[in-house]
Amino acid sequence: MSTAKIAPVMGSSSAMNMIGALLEQRAGQQIAANRAWRIETALKPLLRARGLATLDELVGQLVAARTGELGDHVVDALLNQETSFFRDVAVLDTVADAAQALHAANPQRKLRIWSAGCSTGQEPLSLAMLLIERGLMDSATPPEIVATDISPAALSRARAGRYSQFEIQRGLPVRRMIQWFDSVGGDWVAKPELVRRVQFRQHNLTADCAPAGRFDIILCRNVMLYFSTAVRQRVFDLLATGVRPGGLLVLGAGETVIGMTEHFSPTKAFRGFYEAADPAAPSAAVLG
Ligand SMILES: C[S@@+](CC[C@H](N)C(=O)[O-])C[C@H]1O[C@@H](n2cnc3c(N)ncnc32)[C@H](O)[C@@H]1O
C-alpha cells in the first residue's frame, strides 16, 4: 500500500465561488457554504488528471478555455449522483401499481413513464424489472420508459448497465440480481433484454424543453433538493408541459410541490404522488 500522502487541494474563496456559480448556471444546483468542501473533494481527480495543484489554476483554465468542454467535466464531477436499486421500494411499487391501473384503464394506449434525473440508471432499471414482473411489458402496447440526466458520464454508465459489487448489493434482492444481471470481471452487467426496455437520453431540466410527447408518470426524485426556489418553480413548469392531463408526478422523500406550483396537487389514489392539474381531464383518482 502506498504511504504517499495526497496533498490537500487548495482553493481561494473566489475560485470556489466561480466554480459554484458555474454549477448553478449550467445545472441549477446550488452548493451551500457549509457544503463547499464538496467542491474540493469532487474535483480532486480532475485536478490530478490535468496536473493542476489548485482550484485557482482550474479556474484559470476554465476562463482561458474556448469551448465549454472543461466546464462540462467540472459540472459533471460536482453533481450528486447518489442512487441505488429499488430506492424507496414502496414508492416504486406504487409507481408500478399506478402504471398497472392506468394501463388497464386504456390498454390500447402506450403508457409513457419519464425518469428525470435518472443518474446511473438504477431507478429506471428497477422500474423496468417491476413492470416486466407484472406482465405489463408482454402486452400488445408495452409501456415506454424514458430516462434522462444532465450528466453524460452517468448516462454512459446507465447505458452500459454495468455495476460494481457494492452498487449491485445496494437495494437489489439476490433473486433479481441473478435473474437480470451477469457477472463479468468482478462487476455485474444488466442483461440486454432489461436495458433495452429503457431509452436513456441527455436532458437538462433547467435548460431544455421536456422530451417530446406527454408522459403518464414522471419520476423526478432527489433532483431538486439543491435547486433554488425560482429554479424549482421553473422545473415544475417544465414538468407540467411534459405530463398528460391527470398524469402523475413522483418526487423524492422530503420533496414537495406544496407552495411551489399550481400545476400539481396531491392525489388520494396514490399516496405521496401528485396529479397534474387539469379539472377538465379524466383524473387518476378515479382509477384508485
Ligand atoms: C441524487 S441523483 C437521484 C437519482 C435518482 N432519481 C434517485 O432518486 O435515486 C440526482 C441526479 O439528478 C441529476 N441532475 C442534477 N441536475 C440536473 C439537471 N439540471 N437536469 C437533469 N438532471 C440533473 C444528477 O446528474 C443526478 O444524476
The ligand as an SDF file (V2000), in Angstrom:
LIG
                    3D

 27 29  0  0  0  0  0  0  0  0999 V2000
  -29.2290   12.2980   -6.3780 C   0  0  0  0  0  0  0  0  0  0  0  0
  -29.4000   11.7200   -8.0450 S   0  0  0  0  0  0  0  0  0  0  0  0
  -31.0150   10.9750   -7.9620 C   0  0  0  0  0  0  0  0  0  0  0  0
  -31.1210    9.7600   -8.8670 C   0  0  0  0  0  0  0  0  0  0  0  0
  -32.4670    9.0490   -8.8170 C   0  0  0  0  0  0  0  0  0  0  0  0
  -33.5410    9.8860   -9.2880 N   0  0  0  0  0  0  0  0  0  0  0  0
  -32.7530    8.5740   -7.4230 C   0  0  0  0  0  0  0  0  0  0  0  0
  -33.6150    9.1530   -6.7330 O   0  0  0  0  0  0  0  0  0  0  0  0
  -32.1130    7.6050   -6.9900 O   0  0  0  0  0  0  0  0  0  0  0  0
  -29.7330   13.2750   -8.8830 C   0  0  0  0  0  0  0  0  0  0  0  0
  -29.4970   13.2220  -10.3810 C   0  0  0  0  0  0  0  0  0  0  0  0
  -30.0170   14.4200  -10.9610 O   0  0  0  0  0  0  0  0  0  0  0  0
  -29.1460   14.8320  -11.9920 C   0  0  0  0  0  0  0  0  0  0  0  0
  -29.3240   16.2720  -12.2120 N   0  0  0  0  0  0  0  0  0  0  0  0
  -28.8960   17.2990  -11.4600 C   0  0  0  0  0  0  0  0  0  0  0  0
  -29.2240   18.4700  -12.0110 N   0  0  0  0  0  0  0  0  0  0  0  0
  -29.8960   18.1820  -13.1570 C   0  0  0  0  0  0  0  0  0  0  0  0
  -30.4850   18.9690  -14.1780 C   0  0  0  0  0  0  0  0  0  0  0  0
  -30.4490   20.3110  -14.1470 N   0  0  0  0  0  0  0  0  0  0  0  0
  -31.0890   18.3300  -15.2100 N   0  0  0  0  0  0  0  0  0  0  0  0
  -31.1290   16.9690  -15.2590 C   0  0  0  0  0  0  0  0  0  0  0  0
  -30.5730   16.1760  -14.3360 N   0  0  0  0  0  0  0  0  0  0  0  0
  -29.9640   16.7750  -13.2890 C   0  0  0  0  0  0  0  0  0  0  0  0
  -27.7540   14.4760  -11.4740 C   0  0  0  0  0  0  0  0  0  0  0  0
  -26.8170   14.3480  -12.5380 O   0  0  0  0  0  0  0  0  0  0  0  0
  -28.0130   13.1660  -10.7500 C   0  0  0  0  0  0  0  0  0  0  0  0
  -27.7620   12.0590  -11.5710 O   0  0  0  0  0  0  0  0  0  0  0  0
  1  2  1  0
  2  3  1  0
  2 10  1  0
  3  4  1  0
  4  5  1  0
  5  6  1  0
  5  7  1  0
  7  8  2  0
  7  9  1  0
 10 11  1  0
 11 12  1  0
 11 26  1  0
 12 13  1  0
 13 14  1  0
 13 24  1  0
 14 15  1  0
 14 23  1  0
 15 16  2  0
 16 17  1  0
 17 18  1  0
 17 23  2  0
 18 19  1  0
 18 20  2  0
 20 21  1  0
 21 22  2  0
 22 23  1  0
 24 25  1  0
 24 26  1  0
 26 27  1  0
M  CHG  2   2   1   9  -1
M  END
$$$$
